[in-house]
């Protein structure tokens, strides 16, 4: 089916078109939830969840320091942040199908090349730049912006189920990569993981679709009769209130949301990278250390639909505070319990951390879409990424530098806990902006409608 221009979203189809359109037995948006689940499993897994298992084998073999190894992820966050500026706007206009195909080609090539690394600059270039660029073209931003166009009333649940793929990478991929590396070595492990990524994503890309209106459908799978009876009012209002990138960036709420989720999510990247070295330094085995990622990832995965259920029925902004507080408490408890070697409390701490993580993606996606609408959401979300990802990029590197100077991670982990509490304040101050506020006051001209 031919791709339709973005402007088709500006208005719902007329009554005859609606009457002619038959609602399919299974709304296609639900297939996209499955696609998003798998795509996020592969993309986030390749970027983050396998990074920890490769940490000590590669640094021990190649003689790198922890901060030198971790710098690849910091560079990757910079790449992801600025690549998103182009990716988000492209998804708004054309959808994610071609992006996913190009992205998986780059991802697979860079993973294979990582198996031949001998110099530090090669690692930074391949893992930090190329691998991240490929993952960005098939991962979170692409699929979550797509889902926000296909769902409005069920947006929280759709984002919740789809983002389970992120956590499932921690449940399955981290221990799998750890065993794989121990069995075949880190070089062969990179090549085998690349083969798996290609086998999964290439066929999956054919299922991507830009927006329901392109195919005579309505958000949330509404039928022609439901739309005629006024059932699509929320989706119509969401579309009508949509802000362009320029309009959104003129509101204070844009920056409050960016920095709230940027600070509130610092623990994710840092713990995925540092948990294994942190735990093994404290005397735990690599298997137990990898298990802690799983202990966090299981509740992060299974609670996502629960978070999504409540998001669709309550205020996502206030629910965000719950997630941030859980994260702060868990980070502090991890430091205390690991240092005291209270093993049951260690498990509890990582379980709480995962529960807080469970709400992060669905809460963030719903808050962004609720505040700024779905029409230009890709462009708006991508505009916030450089700010948020520059924050998250610093966490793993600064933690490694802290370790290199102090000899432990305790202060770095406690600082991240404190930043989660700052996020509570920031998200509480944010207010849903109006188009009038975004366009200025006192006769100030409105920005162009360009995203």
Secondary structure, 3 states (H helix, E strand, C coil): CCCCCHHHHHCCCCHHHHHHCCCCCCCHHHHHHHHHHHHHHHHHHHHHHCHHHHHHHHHHHHCCCHHHHHHHHHHHHHHHHHHHHHHHHHHHHHCCHHHHHHHHHHHHHHHHHHCCCCCHHHHHHHHHHHHHHHHHCCCHHHHHHHHHHHCCCCHHHHHHHHCHHHHHHHHHHHHHHHHHHHHHCHHHHHHHHHHHHHHHHHHHHHHCCCCHHHHCCCHHHCCHHHHHCCCCHHHHHHHHCCCCHHHHCCCHHHHHHHHHHHHHCHHHHHHHHHHHHHHHHCCCCHHHHHHHHHHHHHHHHHCHHHHHHHHCCCCHHHHHHHHHHHHHHHHHHHHHHHHHCCHHHHHHHHHHHHHHHHCHHHHHHHHHHHHHCCCCHHHHHHHHHHHHHHHHHHHHHHHHHHHHHHCCCHHHHHHHHHHHHHHHHHHHHCCCCCHHHHCCCCCCCCCCCCC
